[in-house]
Amino acid sequence: MLTETATCKNCNTTINQPFCGNCGQPMHIKRVDKHYILHEIWHILHFEKGIFYTIKELLTKPGQNIKTFITENRSRLVKPIIFIIVTSLIYTLINGAFHIEKEYVHSHGAQHSATETIFAWVQHHYGYANIIMGLHIAFWLKFFFPKHDYNFFEILILLCFVMGIGMLIFSIFALLQGLMKLNLITIASIAGVLYCTWAIGQFFHPKKASSYIKALASYMLGMLTFYVSLLALGFLIDILQKH
């Protein structure tokens, strides 16, 4: 039994045990080394409550599993913000390795314009960009599904999970495109939209065709307003820079 006493560095409680009885902070924190890094990676990737388990659940019963996460149990799935950032990072790495979208970025605006800079930022920060896009889609979902009790932030959680799977779908097609030298970006876009439409429809009314129509409309309008807002922001910045 430890006789050493110390002050908890987290809550300033006097402790003489391996862990603080007030907040749970360990008395001695281990150094960050390769074992710590490997443990953190495994913590994200392990099957139960990890990213592989989350992917399986979101591919089989997305509506039911996301509802359970929001209303009952938040320990079974990876946290939604972490999920969309990790899946977006996977796509970014594959895209960067094969330069799949290189030709698309320059077509959005004139060279050296604010618009081009903004779209280049989106290309290199898909995790954050997807969350911002989710805000636009969530607005339209609230508009098309006004009778549901889910608030704006709960719908945003739904979109983080759904769009995370969408990024994995893009990642698979991006990898195939890079390896096979085929243009698969159109097929990837269709597959991603179809999954998102199905998953969102499952969340609201799985047995109503109108639920899927509204889901598709919300998703497409959300994407449209997202890109229009980026163009408008770039245009406004360019105007202000000229004055």
Backbone as CSV, one residue per row, in Angstrom:
resi,resn,N_x,N_y,N_z,CA_x,CA_y,CA_z,C_x,C_y,C_z
1,MET,0.844,-1.204,0.000,0.000,0.000,0.000,0.876,1.249,0.000
2,LEU,0.496,2.225,-0.808,1.294,3.434,-0.935,1.148,4.323,0.297
3,THR,2.277,4.834,0.786,2.233,5.793,1.875,2.547,7.200,1.381
4,GLU,3.002,7.284,0.154,3.324,8.579,-0.439,2.051,9.391,-0.619
5,THR,2.125,10.653,-0.271,0.984,11.535,-0.516,1.385,12.590,-1.537
6,ALA,0.400,13.069,-2.244,0.646,14.081,-3.267,-0.628,14.866,-3.486
7,THR,-0.508,15.940,-4.216,-1.670,16.752,-4.573,-2.051,16.462,-6.014
8,CYS,-3.295,16.138,-6.235,-3.771,15.858,-7.586,-3.573,17.087,-8.472
9,LYS,-2.932,16.886,-9.595,-2.649,17.997,-10.497,-3.873,18.439,-11.292
10,ASN,-4.950,17.664,-11.174,-6.168,18.001,-11.900,-7.159,18.772,-11.040
11,CYS,-7.340,18.329,-9.751,-8.356,18.968,-8.905,-7.811,19.442,-7.556
12,ASN,-6.478,19.280,-7.343,-5.809,19.757,-6.118,-6.230,19.019,-4.850
13,THR,-6.785,17.818,-4.977,-7.139,17.006,-3.812,-5.904,16.236,-3.328
14,THR,-5.715,16.140,-2.016,-4.613,15.356,-1.477,-4.921,13.871,-1.637
15,ILE,-3.962,13.121,-2.198,-4.192,11.699,-2.466,-3.007,10.883,-1.956
16,ASN,-3.282,9.635,-1.550,-2.241,8.681,-1.161,-2.511,7.321,-1.790
17,GLN,-3.162,7.355,-2.946,-3.493,6.160,-3.699,-3.016,6.341,-5.144
18,PRO,-2.996,5.262,-5.912,-2.548,5.388,-7.303,-3.407,6.341,-8.127
19,PHE,-4.699,6.460,-7.752,-5.609,7.331,-8.494,-6.330,8.262,-7.522
20,CYS,-6.661,9.447,-7.988,-7.394,10.412,-7.176,-8.814,9.919,-6.946
21,GLY,-9.240,9.897,-5.686,-10.590,9.456,-5.380,-11.653,10.463,-5.769
22,ASN,-11.234,11.683,-6.070,-12.190,12.728,-6.426,-12.471,12.792,-7.923
23,CYS,-11.393,12.736,-8.725,-11.589,12.893,-10.175,-11.048,11.730,-10.996
24,GLY,-10.324,10.803,-10.362,-9.819,9.643,-11.084,-8.475,9.840,-11.759
25,GLN,-7.880,11.015,-11.627,-6.588,11.297,-12.235,-5.495,10.432,-11.576
26,PRO,-4.629,9.755,-12.381,-3.547,8.957,-11.779,-2.514,9.847,-11.096
27,MET,-1.919,9.321,-10.017,-0.907,10.082,-9.298,0.326,10.304,-10.169
28,HIS,0.736,9.248,-10.867,1.897,9.337,-11.747,1.451,9.051,-13.178
29,ILE,1.680,9.976,-14.078,1.317,9.816,-15.490,2.514,9.265,-16.245
30,LYS,2.300,8.173,-16.982,3.385,7.556,-17.731,3.835,8.462,-18.872
31,ARG,5.100,8.329,-19.205,5.641,9.111,-20.326,5.002,8.678,-21.635
32,VAL,4.918,9.621,-22.556,4.434,9.308,-23.900,5.557,8.597,-24.638
33,ASP,5.317,7.345,-25.037,6.308,6.579,-25.792,5.601,5.780,-26.871
34,LYS,6.319,4.863,-27.498,5.724,4.100,-28.599,4.548,3.248,-28.118
35,HIS,4.608,2.769,-26.875,3.510,1.955,-26.345,2.247,2.798,-26.166
36,TYR,2.435,4.048,-25.748,1.292,4.962,-25.603,0.653,5.227,-26.956
37,ILE,1.487,5.500,-27.973,0.975,5.792,-29.313,0.235,4.588,-29.883
38,LEU,0.816,3.398,-29.743,0.173,2.184,-30.248,-1.147,1.918,-29.528
39,HIS,-1.184,2.204,-28.228,-2.420,2.019,-27.459,-3.504,2.960,-27.952
40,GLU,-3.144,4.223,-28.233,-4.125,5.196,-28.711,-4.666,4.796,-30.078
41,ILE,-3.778,4.314,-30.965,-4.222,3.868,-32.295,-5.154,2.677,-32.164
42,TRP,-4.787,1.722,-31.308,-5.624,0.539,-31.105,-6.964,0.918,-30.486
43,HIS,-6.959,1.925,-29.613,-8.193,2.380,-28.967,-9.197,2.869,-30.006
44,ILE,-8.698,3.485,-31.073,-9.578,3.961,-32.141,-10.000,2.826,-33.054
45,LEU,-9.062,1.910,-33.353,-9.307,0.913,-34.383,-9.883,-0.400,-33.874
46,HIS,-9.843,-0.660,-32.557,-10.298,-1.957,-32.081,-11.762,-2.169,-32.419
47,PHE,-12.111,-3.447,-32.610,-13.414,-3.772,-33.193,-14.578,-3.355,-32.304
48,GLU,-14.614,-3.825,-31.066,-15.728,-3.477,-30.174,-15.605,-2.018,-29.762
49,LYS,-16.641,-1.249,-30.022,-16.690,0.177,-29.724,-15.659,0.964,-30.532
50,GLY,-15.091,0.350,-31.574,-14.077,1.000,-32.383,-14.576,1.312,-33.766
51,ILE,-13.658,1.759,-34.618,-14.068,2.242,-35.929,-14.587,1.113,-36.814
52,PHE,-13.986,-0.099,-36.723,-14.463,-1.210,-37.550,-15.867,-1.638,-37.120
53,TYR,-16.081,-1.686,-35.833,-17.415,-2.026,-35.320,-18.431,-0.962,-35.738
54,THR,-18.049,0.297,-35.643,-18.934,1.399,-36.030,-19.291,1.320,-37.504
55,ILE,-18.301,1.045,-38.345,-18.557,0.925,-39.787,-19.550,-0.194,-40.058
56,LYS,-19.348,-1.346,-39.407,-20.260,-2.477,-39.608,-21.694,-2.111,-39.229
57,GLU,-21.840,-1.458,-38.087,-23.172,-1.099,-37.610,-23.830,-0.057,-38.516
58,LEU,-23.047,0.873,-39.035,-23.605,1.930,-39.888,-23.909,1.427,-41.301
59,LEU,-23.278,0.337,-41.699,-23.565,-0.243,-43.015,-24.771,-1.167,-42.985
60,THR,-25.081,-1.720,-41.824,-26.186,-2.684,-41.737,-27.493,-2.028,-41.287
61,LYS,-27.454,-1.297,-40.174,-28.663,-0.661,-39.654,-28.335,0.758,-39.192
62,PRO,-28.068,1.658,-40.134,-27.634,3.010,-39.739,-28.662,3.779,-38.924
63,GLY,-29.915,3.757,-39.351,-30.945,4.515,-38.649,-31.111,4.071,-37.220
64,GLN,-31.238,2.764,-37.027,-31.451,2.214,-35.682,-30.251,2.469,-34.783
65,ASN,-29.050,2.256,-35.296,-27.846,2.420,-34.476,-27.592,3.870,-34.100
66,ILE,-27.870,4.795,-35.008,-27.662,6.214,-34.694,-28.717,6.693,-33.705
67,LYS,-29.943,6.227,-33.848,-30.983,6.559,-32.869,-30.586,6.074,-31.478
68,THR,-30.069,4.847,-31.414,-29.639,4.287,-30.129,-28.518,5.126,-29.536
69,PHE,-27.586,5.568,-30.372,-26.482,6.395,-29.890,-27.006,7.703,-29.313
70,ILE,-27.960,8.324,-29.988,-28.469,9.629,-29.565,-29.310,9.534,-28.299
71,THR,-30.132,8.501,-28.194,-31.129,8.460,-27.123,-30.834,7.485,-25.993
72,GLU,-29.972,6.462,-26.224,-29.830,5.409,-25.213,-28.389,5.109,-24.799
73,ASN,-27.539,4.779,-25.764,-26.206,4.262,-25.442,-25.153,4.920,-26.336
74,ARG,-24.266,5.690,-25.735,-23.245,6.403,-26.509,-21.856,5.791,-26.364
75,SER,-21.809,4.552,-25.891,-20.514,3.888,-25.712,-20.246,2.812,-26.757
76,ARG,-21.238,2.455,-27.562,-21.066,1.367,-28.523,-20.334,1.809,-29.783
77,LEU,-20.504,3.063,-30.184,-19.925,3.553,-31.426,-18.831,4.578,-31.155
78,VAL,-17.956,4.735,-32.129,-16.941,5.795,-32.050,-17.654,7.144,-31.983
79,LYS,-17.095,8.092,-31.254,-17.688,9.421,-31.183,-17.802,10.007,-32.597
80,PRO,-18.944,10.611,-32.913,-19.218,11.037,-34.294,-18.213,12.029,-34.871
81,ILE,-17.744,12.981,-34.073,-16.785,13.959,-34.590,-15.469,13.264,-34.916
82,ILE,-15.019,12.366,-34.020,-13.799,11.610,-34.284,-13.970,10.755,-35.535
83,PHE,-15.156,10.157,-35.673,-15.421,9.264,-36.805,-15.300,9.999,-38.132
84,ILE,-15.934,11.149,-38.256,-15.899,11.844,-39.540,-14.511,12.418,-39.829
85,ILE,-13.787,12.813,-38.784,-12.430,13.337,-39.001,-11.487,12.212,-39.432
86,VAL,-11.591,11.035,-38.794,-10.730,9.910,-39.158,-11.034,9.426,-40.573
87,THR,-12.314,9.257,-40.906,-12.675,8.782,-42.246,-12.319,9.807,-43.322
88,SER,-12.459,11.077,-42.995,-12.071,12.124,-43.944,-10.560,12.132,-44.144
89,LEU,-9.825,11.867,-43.076,-8.366,11.796,-43.172,-7.933,10.637,-44.068
90,ILE,-8.629,9.514,-43.969,-8.323,8.364,-44.832,-8.471,8.759,-46.298
91,TYR,-9.584,9.437,-46.607,-9.787,9.870,-47.992,-8.725,10.886,-48.407
92,THR,-8.394,11.822,-47.523,-7.389,12.845,-47.839,-6.044,12.206,-48.155
93,LEU,-5.661,11.191,-47.392,-4.385,10.514,-47.613,-4.369,9.789,-48.962
94,ILE,-5.468,9.115,-49.289,-5.544,8.406,-50.571,-5.557,9.394,-51.721
95,ASN,-6.337,10.459,-51.568,-6.412,11.499,-52.591,-5.042,12.151,-52.797
96,GLY,-4.337,12.401,-51.688,-3.015,13.006,-51.794,-2.004,12.081,-52.437
97,ALA,-2.141,10.779,-52.199,-1.192,9.816,-52.767,-1.344,9.695,-54.279
98,PHE,-2.578,9.776,-54.769,-2.824,9.577,-56.201,-3.200,10.860,-56.941
99,HIS,-3.331,11.988,-56.209,-3.663,13.296,-56.816,-4.939,13.212,-57.667
100,ILE,-5.958,12.579,-57.096,-7.187,12.321,-57.847,-7.964,13.596,-58.143
101,GLU,-8.001,14.530,-57.211,-8.817,15.737,-57.390,-8.019,16.943,-57.840
102,LYS,-6.775,16.754,-58.220,-5.905,17.886,-58.533,-6.490,18.779,-59.612
103,GLU,-7.062,18.148,-60.646,-7.580,18.945,-61.756,-8.888,19.635,-61.450
104,TYR,-9.584,19.209,-60.384,-10.893,19.783,-60.080,-10.791,21.075,-59.287
105,VAL,-9.768,21.219,-58.461,-9.662,22.383,-57.588,-9.492,23.657,-58.390
106,HIS,-8.665,23.635,-59.435,-8.373,24.851,-60.174,-9.538,25.318,-61.033
107,SER,-10.522,24.454,-61.222,-11.655,24.836,-62.065,-12.688,25.661,-61.325
108,HIS,-12.580,25.772,-60.011,-13.594,26.478,-59.243,-13.462,27.992,-59.330
109,GLY,-12.290,28.481,-59.592,-12.131,29.923,-59.629,-10.844,30.322,-60.295
110,ALA,-10.671,31.585,-60.504,-9.465,32.081,-61.136,-8.272,31.834,-60.227
111,GLN,-7.091,31.673,-60.856,-5.892,31.426,-60.078,-5.619,32.581,-59.126
112,HIS,-5.120,32.249,-57.938,-4.755,33.212,-56.906,-5.969,33.976,-56.356
113,SER,-7.174,33.524,-56.637,-8.357,34.171,-56.092,-8.674,33.583,-54.728
114,ALA,-9.490,34.300,-53.956,-9.905,33.801,-52.648,-10.737,32.529,-52.798
115,THR,-11.513,32.471,-53.878,-12.349,31.295,-54.118,-11.500,30.048,-54.274
116,GLU,-10.425,30.156,-55.061,-9.546,29.005,-55.247,-8.880,28.625,-53.933
117,THR,-8.493,29.591,-53.152,-7.868,29.326,-51.858,-8.825,28.595,-50.928
118,ILE,-10.080,29.016,-50.928,-11.083,28.389,-50.067,-11.314,26.939,-50.471
119,PHE,-11.456,26.684,-51.772,-11.689,25.314,-52.227,-10.457,24.438,-52.027
120,ALA,-9.276,25.030,-52.111,-8.055,24.278,-51.814,-8.031,23.894,-50.334
121,TRP,-8.497,24.816,-49.459,-8.582,24.507,-48.032,-9.534,23.344,-47.794
122,VAL,-10.677,23.355,-48.482,-11.645,22.260,-48.352,-11.002,20.932,-48.728
123,GLN,-10.239,20.936,-49.821,-9.605,19.707,-50.290,-8.617,19.145,-49.276
124,HIS,-7.966,20.005,-48.515,-6.960,19.558,-47.566,-7.501,19.433,-46.136
125,HIS,-8.760,19.787,-45.937,-9.351,19.709,-44.590,-10.776,19.156,-44.693
126,TYR,-10.911,17.962,-45.286,-12.241,17.393,-45.496,-12.988,17.144,-44.184
127,GLY,-12.259,16.807,-43.128,-12.938,16.562,-41.855,-13.721,17.768,-41.394
128,TYR,-13.065,18.918,-41.321,-13.738,20.145,-40.899,-14.762,20.595,-41.939
129,ALA,-14.403,20.468,-43.222,-15.315,20.892,-44.282,-16.601,20.081,-44.266
130,ASN,-16.497,18.787,-43.979,-17.696,17.947,-43.913,-18.596,18.342,-42.747
131,ILE,-17.995,18.733,-41.634,-18.803,19.194,-40.504,-19.548,20.470,-40.880
132,ILE,-18.845,21.387,-41.574,-19.497,22.628,-42.022,-20.602,22.316,-43.022
133,MET,-20.331,21.388,-43.950,-21.367,20.987,-44.901,-22.541,20.361,-44.164
134,GLY,-22.244,19.602,-43.113,-23.304,18.982,-42.320,-24.239,19.999,-41.704
135,LEU,-23.705,21.168,-41.342,-24.552,22.233,-40.803,-25.599,22.662,-41.832
136,HIS,-25.192,22.744,-43.096,-26.126,23.134,-44.162,-27.171,22.048,-44.398
137,ILE,-26.724,20.797,-44.434,-27.665,19.693,-44.662,-28.629,19.570,-43.488
138,ALA,-28.122,19.768,-42.271,-28.978,19.687,-41.072,-30.093,20.722,-41.128
139,PHE,-29.779,21.910,-41.647,-30.803,22.944,-41.786,-31.952,22.456,-42.663
140,TRP,-31.611,21.834,-43.782,-32.650,21.366,-44.704,-33.407,20.165,-44.136
141,LEU,-32.724,19.316,-43.375,-33.419,18.192,-42.744,-34.434,18.685,-41.712
142,LYS,-34.057,19.728,-40.969,-35.018,20.325,-40.033,-36.205,20.910,-40.784
143,PHE,-35.948,21.428,-41.975,-37.016,22.027,-42.781,-37.967,20.952,-43.323
144,PHE,-37.402,19.840,-43.809,-38.223,18.800,-44.431,-38.827,17.825,-43.421
145,PHE,-38.260,17.742,-42.226,-38.787,16.842,-41.189,-39.121,17.647,-39.929
146,PRO,-40.047,18.588,-40.014,-40.323,19.497,-38.890,-41.026,18.833,-37.713
147,LYS,-41.691,17.700,-37.928,-42.479,17.084,-36.868,-41.651,16.194,-35.935
148,HIS,-40.422,15.957,-36.292,-39.578,15.108,-35.444,-39.010,15.913,-34.275
149,ASP,-38.761,15.203,-33.165,-38.295,15.857,-31.948,-36.780,16.065,-31.913
150,TYR,-36.062,15.540,-32.890,-34.608,15.672,-32.889,-34.216,17.126,-33.108
151,ASN,-33.327,17.627,-32.260,-32.888,19.006,-32.430,-31.779,19.100,-33.477
152,PHE,-31.343,20.308,-33.755,-30.375,20.558,-34.817,-29.073,19.800,-34.571
153,PHE,-28.619,19.756,-33.332,-27.334,19.138,-33.021,-27.415,17.616,-33.077
154,GLU,-28.562,17.050,-32.737,-28.743,15.604,-32.869,-28.736,15.195,-34.337
155,ILE,-29.318,16.031,-35.179,-29.279,15.760,-36.617,-27.855,15.891,-37.144
156,LEU,-27.104,16.818,-36.582,-25.704,16.966,-36.987,-24.909,15.710,-36.622
157,ILE,-25.220,15.086,-35.486,-24.583,13.823,-35.096,-24.906,12.750,-36.136
158,LEU,-26.165,12.683,-36.541,-26.580,11.756,-37.603,-25.711,11.943,-38.840
159,LEU,-25.517,13.184,-39.237,-24.776,13.481,-40.464,-23.291,13.175,-40.330
160,CYS,-22.730,13.356,-39.147,-21.325,13.006,-38.946,-21.100,11.518,-39.203
161,PHE,-22.004,10.687,-38.688,-21.891,9.248,-38.925,-22.112,8.910,-40.401
162,VAL,-23.178,9.447,-40.964,-23.545,9.114,-42.343,-22.490,9.613,-43.331
163,MET,-22.064,10.852,-43.171,-21.073,11.409,-44.085,-19.700,10.767,-43.883
164,GLY,-19.456,10.247,-42.679,-18.222,9.499,-42.450,-18.169,8.250,-43.304
165,ILE,-19.285,7.515,-43.358,-19.347,6.347,-44.237,-19.227,6.789,-45.691
166,GLY,-19.837,7.928,-46.014,-19.712,8.458,-47.373,-18.264,8.694,-47.756
167,MET,-17.454,9.191,-46.821,-16.035,9.412,-47.092,-15.295,8.090,-47.295
168,LEU,-15.708,7.047,-46.581,-15.094,5.739,-46.780,-15.446,5.175,-48.159
169,ILE,-16.670,5.423,-48.599,-17.067,5.002,-49.950,-16.198,5.716,-50.985
170,PHE,-16.012,7.019,-50.806,-15.133,7.776,-51.692,-13.707,7.234,-51.625
171,SER,-13.277,6.845,-50.438,-11.914,6.334,-50.271,-11.695,5.058,-51.068
172,ILE,-12.683,4.164,-51.032,-12.569,2.899,-51.769,-12.461,3.162,-53.264
173,PHE,-13.334,4.013,-53.783,-13.300,4.315,-55.211,-12.042,5.103,-55.591
174,ALA,-11.585,5.965,-54.693,-10.358,6.724,-54.957,-9.159,5.783,-55.044
175,LEU,-9.127,4.799,-54.155,-8.043,3.820,-54.181,-8.074,3.008,-55.468
176,LEU,-9.269,2.575,-55.863,-9.409,1.817,-57.110,-9.014,2.671,-58.306
177,GLN,-9.427,3.941,-58.287,-9.086,4.839,-59.388,-7.574,5.040,-59.484
178,GLY,-6.937,5.192,-58.323,-5.497,5.390,-58.328,-4.741,4.171,-58.798
179,LEU,-5.218,2.979,-58.436,-4.528,1.748,-58.802,-4.833,1.298,-60.223
180,MET,-6.081,1.499,-60.659,-6.516,0.995,-61.965,-6.495,2.047,-63.063
181,LYS,-6.232,3.315,-62.670,-6.178,4.415,-63.639,-7.500,4.587,-64.384
182,LEU,-8.603,4.405,-63.674,-9.938,4.598,-64.243,-10.591,5.795,-63.576
183,ASN,-11.440,6.491,-64.320,-12.149,7.642,-63.761,-13.422,7.149,-63.079
184,LEU,-13.370,7.055,-61.756,-14.487,6.501,-60.989,-15.157,7.538,-60.102
185,ILE,-14.787,8.813,-60.253,-15.297,9.827,-59.330,-16.812,10.009,-59.452
186,THR,-17.359,9.836,-60.673,-18.813,9.956,-60.855,-19.537,8.812,-60.158
187,ILE,-19.013,7.589,-60.323,-19.615,6.425,-59.677,-19.524,6.571,-58.156
188,ALA,-18.395,7.067,-57.670,-18.215,7.271,-56.235,-19.229,8.273,-55.704
189,SER,-19.452,9.337,-56.455,-20.410,10.362,-56.033,-21.811,9.793,-55.942
190,ILE,-22.202,9.007,-56.939,-23.537,8.401,-56.954,-23.686,7.430,-55.779
191,ALA,-22.671,6.593,-55.570,-22.724,5.617,-54.472,-22.802,6.321,-53.123
192,GLY,-22.039,7.394,-52.969,-22.056,8.137,-51.712,-23.401,8.781,-51.433
193,VAL,-23.978,9.380,-52.464,-25.284,10.029,-52.301,-26.367,8.991,-52.005
194,LEU,-26.315,7.850,-52.694,-27.311,6.802,-52.473,-27.238,6.273,-51.036
195,TYR,-26.024,6.060,-50.534,-25.905,5.585,-49.150,-26.456,6.620,-48.176
196,CYS,-26.049,7.869,-48.341,-26.487,8.924,-47.421,-28.012,9.071,-47.441
197,THR,-28.597,8.987,-48.638,-30.052,9.075,-48.766,-30.731,7.928,-48.031
198,TRP,-30.216,6.720,-48.248,-30.785,5.533,-47.594,-30.635,5.612,-46.085
199,ALA,-29.448,5.983,-45.601,-29.189,6.020,-44.165,-30.035,7.079,-43.463
200,ILE,-30.142,8.261,-44.065,-30.953,9.334,-43.469,-32.426,8.956,-43.478
201,GLY,-32.887,8.364,-44.591,-34.273,7.908,-44.667,-34.578,6.856,-43.618
202,GLN,-33.613,5.943,-43.384,-33.769,4.925,-42.346,-33.912,5.554,-40.959
203,PHE,-33.228,6.645,-40.741,-33.253,7.315,-39.444,-34.619,7.931,-39.154
204,PHE,-35.247,8.523,-40.136,-36.511,9.224,-39.914,-37.730,8.312,-40.099
205,HIS,-37.960,7.824,-41.314,-39.121,6.961,-41.588,-38.677,5.842,-42.521
206,PRO,-38.173,4.730,-42.005,-37.634,3.671,-42.877,-38.644,3.039,-43.824
207,LYS,-39.933,3.119,-43.497,-40.948,2.457,-44.327,-41.693,3.407,-45.257
208,LYS,-41.314,4.693,-45.269,-41.998,5.674,-46.112,-41.090,6.124,-47.248
209,ALA,-41.585,6.022,-48.470,-40.808,6.451,-49.635,-40.512,7.949,-49.562
210,SER,-41.449,8.714,-49.017,-41.268,10.162,-48.927,-40.073,10.522,-48.043
211,SER,-39.753,9.656,-47.087,-38.620,9.911,-46.207,-37.317,9.939,-46.999
212,TYR,-37.189,9.045,-47.966,-35.975,8.969,-48.781,-35.915,10.118,-49.781
213,ILE,-37.077,10.521,-50.279,-37.121,11.668,-51.198,-36.698,12.940,-50.462
214,LYS,-37.208,13.122,-49.256,-36.829,14.286,-48.451,-35.349,14.234,-48.058
215,ALA,-34.884,13.035,-47.770,-33.474,12.879,-47.411,-32.583,13.271,-48.580
216,LEU,-32.927,12.808,-49.772,-32.148,13.154,-50.968,-32.190,14.656,-51.229
217,ALA,-33.385,15.245,-51.116,-33.533,16.689,-51.347,-32.710,17.485,-50.335
218,SER,-32.747,17.060,-49.074,-31.996,17.758,-48.028,-30.498,17.667,-48.279
219,TYR,-30.052,16.487,-48.662,-28.625,16.278,-48.901,-28.136,17.119,-50.075
220,MET,-28.881,17.096,-51.181,-28.464,17.838,-52.366,-28.540,19.346,-52.140
221,LEU,-29.619,19.800,-51.496,-29.745,21.234,-51.210,-28.677,21.691,-50.213
222,GLY,-28.362,20.826,-49.250,-27.313,21.158,-48.298,-25.962,21.315,-48.975
223,MET,-25.641,20.396,-49.890,-24.390,20.499,-50.641,-24.380,21.757,-51.495
224,LEU,-25.513,22.035,-52.122,-25.607,23.218,-52.985,-25.396,24.497,-52.194
225,THR,-26.086,24.637,-51.072,-25.946,25.857,-50.275,-24.544,25.968,-49.673
226,PHE,-23.924,24.833,-49.377,-22.547,24.834,-48.863,-21.599,25.424,-49.905
227,TYR,-21.667,24.910,-51.128,-20.758,25.386,-52.175,-21.086,26.813,-52.607
228,VAL,-22.369,27.158,-52.626,-22.741,28.536,-52.954,-22.205,29.496,-51.904
229,SER,-22.269,29.092,-50.637,-21.755,29.956,-49.566,-20.247,30.125,-49.685
230,LEU,-19.537,29.067,-50.108,-18.089,29.184,-50.322,-17.780,30.139,-51.471
231,LEU,-18.536,30.006,-52.547,-18.334,30.907,-53.694,-18.634,32.347,-53.312
232,ALA,-19.710,32.532,-52.562,-20.084,33.885,-52.136,-19.021,34.478,-51.226
233,LEU,-18.489,33.670,-50.313,-17.448,34.142,-49.414,-16.190,34.523,-50.187
234,GLY,-15.807,33.666,-51.131,-14.635,33.972,-51.948,-14.826,35.229,-52.771
235,PHE,-16.008,35.376,-53.349,-16.323,36.563,-54.157,-16.270,37.830,-53.304
236,LEU,-16.820,37.748,-52.083,-16.828,38.904,-51.184,-15.406,39.287,-50.774
237,ILE,-14.591,38.294,-50.462,-13.201,38.575,-50.083,-12.442,39.223,-51.232
238,ASP,-12.657,38.721,-52.456,-11.977,39.294,-53.619,-12.382,40.750,-53.836
239,ILE,-13.662,41.054,-53.624,-14.134,42.427,-53.789,-13.500,43.343,-52.744
240,LEU,-13.455,42.864,-51.484,-12.891,43.671,-50.410,-11.380,43.895,-50.608
241,GLN,-10.699,42.920,-51.169,-9.264,43.058,-51.390,-8.947,44.051,-52.492
242,LYS,-9.900,44.262,-53.397,-9.667,45.202,-54.498,-9.892,46.655,-54.079
243,HIS,-10.498,46.843,-52.922,-10.781,48.210,-52.469,-9.803,48.639,-51.386
